[in-house]
Amino acid sequence: MKTDDFKDKMQRYICANFRAYVLGFESEESIKGIRSEDDVAWSQPPNPQSANYDNEVTDLERRVARSKQLHKCEMRWCLVPDKHSYYRCKRRAPFPLSPDDVVESTGYWNPKRLYAYVNGWVPALTINVRCNNDGKLLTSSKDTKNVAYYVTNYAAKKQGKTYNLSAILAKGYAYHQKRPSTYIDDLRDQQ
């Protein structure tokens, strides 16, 4: 990260693989000028053999980003009280603005972002999967540790009561199945 040559390579890599800006994402007003399409997730990807393929990919990326990557802070969704009872976004919005893709010798990086409420995205996922996504470039051991912890914690969720609901229903059904009665038929219909 100390040499300009390596930082330039990193900057090109970030520009190609992580985005928080496309043409039209200059401000809240310019973004509102792009129609939001909830059904864009079910659209077909552009045909690679099309004469206008590059333009179609750029347009699809803009449409998906407009529909799926905008962040809106809402109570009980992402706004949580801090230790002083002030509400803050647990997703850390507004996100830092940057007129260009940035790479610093400390490992800090940021994609170009002109509007503070746009989640970053990975262009290849945006175009092919057409859903909300995010990417993380791991430039330090601390970032790697934090992402590994998050992914592991997410995959191995605590078995709270909402996660065990189907197991509880199955146990209840098994209990009543061992004790035959007309109640079982009603129970089966209800479940």
WOMOUR-V258983 format. One record per residue. N is the residue number from 1. RES is the residue in three letters. SS is DSSP state (~ for helix, > for strand, _ for the rest). BURIAL is 1 if it has 16 or more other C-alpha atoms within 10 Angstrom, else 0. D_FIRST is the distance of its C-alpha to the first C-alpha in Angstrom with 2 decimals. Layout:
BEGIN
((N & RES & SS & BURIAL & D_FIRST) (N & RES & SS & BURIAL & D_FIRST))
END
This chain:
BEGIN
((1 & MET & _ & 0 & 0.00) (2 & LYS & _ & 0 & 3.79) (3 & THR & _ & 0 & 5.70) (4 & ASP & ~ & 0 & 7.70) (5 & ASP & ~ & 0 & 8.89) (6 & PHE & ~ & 0 & 6.18) (7 & LYS & ~ & 1 & 5.82) (8 & ASP & ~ & 0 & 9.58) (9 & LYS & ~ & 0 & 10.02) (10 & MET & ~ & 1 & 8.64) (11 & GLN & ~ & 1 & 10.92) (12 & ARG & ~ & 0 & 13.71) (13 & TYR & ~ & 0 & 13.45) (14 & ILE & ~ & 1 & 13.83) (15 & CYS & ~ & 1 & 16.60) (16 & ALA & ~ & 0 & 18.38) (17 & ASN & ~ & 1 & 18.23) (18 & PHE & _ & 1 & 18.21) (19 & ARG & > & 1 & 20.60) (20 & ALA & _ & 1 & 22.34) (21 & TYR & _ & 1 & 24.08) (22 & VAL & _ & 1 & 26.60) (23 & LEU & _ & 0 & 29.19) (24 & GLY & _ & 1 & 31.67) (25 & PHE & _ & 1 & 29.35) (26 & GLU & _ & 0 & 29.34) (27 & SER & _ & 0 & 31.56) (28 & GLU & ~ & 0 & 33.91) (29 & GLU & ~ & 0 & 36.76) (30 & SER & ~ & 0 & 35.14) (31 & ILE & ~ & 1 & 34.19) (32 & LYS & ~ & 0 & 37.78) (33 & GLY & _ & 0 & 38.92) (34 & ILE & _ & 0 & 37.49) (35 & ARG & _ & 0 & 39.93) (36 & SER & _ & 0 & 38.82) (37 & GLU & _ & 0 & 40.04) (38 & ASP & ~ & 0 & 40.24) (39 & ASP & ~ & 0 & 41.55) (40 & VAL & ~ & 1 & 38.58) (41 & ALA & ~ & 1 & 37.48) (42 & TRP & ~ & 0 & 40.58) (43 & SER & _ & 0 & 40.19) (44 & GLN & _ & 0 & 39.75) (45 & PRO & _ & 0 & 36.46) (46 & PRO & _ & 1 & 36.83) (47 & ASN & _ & 0 & 38.50) (48 & PRO & _ & 0 & 36.10) (49 & GLN & _ & 0 & 39.10) (50 & SER & _ & 0 & 39.78) (51 & ALA & _ & 0 & 39.79) (52 & ASN & _ & 0 & 37.89) (53 & TYR & ~ & 0 & 35.38) (54 & ASP & ~ & 0 & 32.24) (55 & ASN & ~ & 0 & 34.08) (56 & GLU & ~ & 1 & 35.41) (57 & VAL & ~ & 1 & 32.00) (58 & THR & ~ & 0 & 30.63) (59 & ASP & ~ & 1 & 33.80) (60 & LEU & ~ & 1 & 33.67) (61 & GLU & ~ & 1 & 30.08) (62 & ARG & ~ & 1 & 31.23) (63 & ARG & ~ & 1 & 34.37) (64 & VAL & ~ & 1 & 32.73) (65 & ALA & ~ & 1 & 30.03) (66 & ARG & ~ & 1 & 32.90) (67 & SER & ~ & 1 & 35.00) (68 & LYS & ~ & 1 & 32.61) (69 & GLN & _ & 1 & 29.39) (70 & LEU & > & 1 & 30.89) (71 & HIS & _ & 0 & 30.87) (72 & LYS & _ & 0 & 34.02) (73 & CYS & _ & 1 & 34.35) (74 & GLU & _ & 0 & 37.69) (75 & MET & > & 0 & 39.62) (76 & ARG & _ & 0 & 39.80) (77 & TRP & _ & 0 & 37.04) (78 & CYS & _ & 1 & 33.83) (79 & LEU & > & 1 & 35.15) (80 & VAL & > & 1 & 35.58) (81 & PRO & > & 0 & 36.84) (82 & ASP & _ & 0 & 34.65) (83 & LYS & _ & 0 & 36.19) (84 & HIS & _ & 0 & 37.76) (85 & SER & _ & 0 & 39.30) (86 & TYR & _ & 0 & 37.19) (87 & TYR & > & 0 & 36.08) (88 & ARG & > & 1 & 32.42) (89 & CYS & > & 1 & 30.80) (90 & LYS & _ & 0 & 29.58) (91 & ARG & _ & 0 & 27.22) (92 & ARG & _ & 0 & 25.67) (93 & ALA & _ & 1 & 27.06) (94 & PRO & _ & 1 & 26.93) (95 & PHE & _ & 1 & 23.34) (96 & PRO & _ & 0 & 20.96) (97 & LEU & _ & 1 & 21.60) (98 & SER & > & 1 & 19.17) (99 & PRO & _ & 0 & 20.53) (100 & ASP & _ & 0 & 17.59) (101 & ASP & _ & 1 & 14.79) (102 & VAL & > & 1 & 12.00) (103 & VAL & > & 1 & 8.25) (104 & GLU & _ & 0 & 7.14) (105 & SER & _ & 0 & 4.65) (106 & THR & _ & 0 & 7.13) (107 & GLY & _ & 0 & 6.78) (108 & TYR & _ & 0 & 9.83) (109 & TRP & > & 1 & 10.85) (110 & ASN & > & 1 & 14.34) (111 & PRO & _ & 1 & 16.46) (112 & LYS & _ & 1 & 18.95) (113 & ARG & > & 1 & 21.84) (114 & LEU & _ & 1 & 24.88) (115 & TYR & _ & 1 & 27.18) (116 & ALA & _ & 1 & 26.32) (117 & TYR & _ & 1 & 28.37) (118 & VAL & > & 1 & 26.79) (119 & ASN & _ & 1 & 25.16) (120 & GLY & _ & 1 & 22.21) (121 & TRP & > & 1 & 23.15) (122 & VAL & _ & 1 & 22.30) (123 & PRO & ~ & 1 & 24.28) (124 & ALA & ~ & 0 & 25.54) (125 & LEU & ~ & 1 & 26.97) (126 & THR & ~ & 1 & 28.38) (127 & ILE & ~ & 1 & 30.23) (128 & ASN & ~ & 1 & 31.48) (129 & VAL & ~ & 1 & 32.17) (130 & ARG & _ & 1 & 32.86) (131 & CYS & _ & 1 & 32.23) (132 & ASN & _ & 1 & 30.07) (133 & ASN & _ & 1 & 26.72) (134 & ASP & _ & 1 & 23.23) (135 & GLY & _ & 0 & 19.89) (136 & LYS & _ & 0 & 17.01) (137 & LEU & _ & 1 & 13.49) (138 & LEU & _ & 0 & 12.73) (139 & THR & _ & 0 & 9.25) (140 & SER & _ & 0 & 10.91) (141 & SER & ~ & 0 & 14.14) (142 & LYS & ~ & 0 & 15.96) (143 & ASP & ~ & 0 & 15.54) (144 & THR & ~ & 0 & 16.62) (145 & LYS & ~ & 0 & 19.53) (146 & ASN & ~ & 0 & 20.62) (147 & VAL & ~ & 0 & 20.77) (148 & ALA & ~ & 0 & 22.59) (149 & TYR & ~ & 0 & 25.01) (150 & TYR & ~ & 0 & 25.65) (151 & VAL & ~ & 0 & 26.37) (152 & THR & ~ & 0 & 28.54) (153 & ASN & ~ & 0 & 30.38) (154 & TYR & ~ & 0 & 30.97) (155 & ALA & ~ & 0 & 32.29) (156 & ALA & _ & 0 & 34.47) (157 & LYS & _ & 0 & 35.95) (158 & LYS & _ & 0 & 38.46) (159 & GLN & _ & 0 & 41.90) (160 & GLY & _ & 0 & 43.22) (161 & LYS & _ & 0 & 46.58) (162 & THR & _ & 0 & 45.33) (163 & TYR & _ & 0 & 43.61) (164 & ASN & _ & 0 & 46.82) (165 & LEU & ~ & 0 & 49.19) (166 & SER & ~ & 0 & 49.91) (167 & ALA & ~ & 0 & 50.55) (168 & ILE & ~ & 0 & 52.94) (169 & LEU & ~ & 0 & 54.78) (170 & ALA & ~ & 0 & 55.11) (171 & LYS & ~ & 0 & 56.46) (172 & GLY & ~ & 0 & 58.89) (173 & TYR & ~ & 0 & 60.10) (174 & ALA & ~ & 0 & 60.54) (175 & TYR & ~ & 0 & 62.50) (176 & HIS & ~ & 0 & 64.89) (177 & GLN & ~ & 0 & 65.22) (178 & LYS & _ & 0 & 66.72) (179 & ARG & _ & 0 & 69.35) (180 & PRO & _ & 0 & 71.04) (181 & SER & _ & 0 & 72.35) (182 & THR & ~ & 0 & 72.42) (183 & TYR & ~ & 0 & 69.59) (184 & ILE & ~ & 1 & 67.20) (185 & ASP & ~ & 0 & 67.89) (186 & ASP & ~ & 0 & 67.02) (187 & LEU & ~ & 0 & 63.91) (188 & ARG & ~ & 0 & 62.79) (189 & ASP & ~ & 0 & 63.35) (190 & GLN & ~ & 0 & 61.43) (191 & GLN & _ & 0 & 58.40))
END
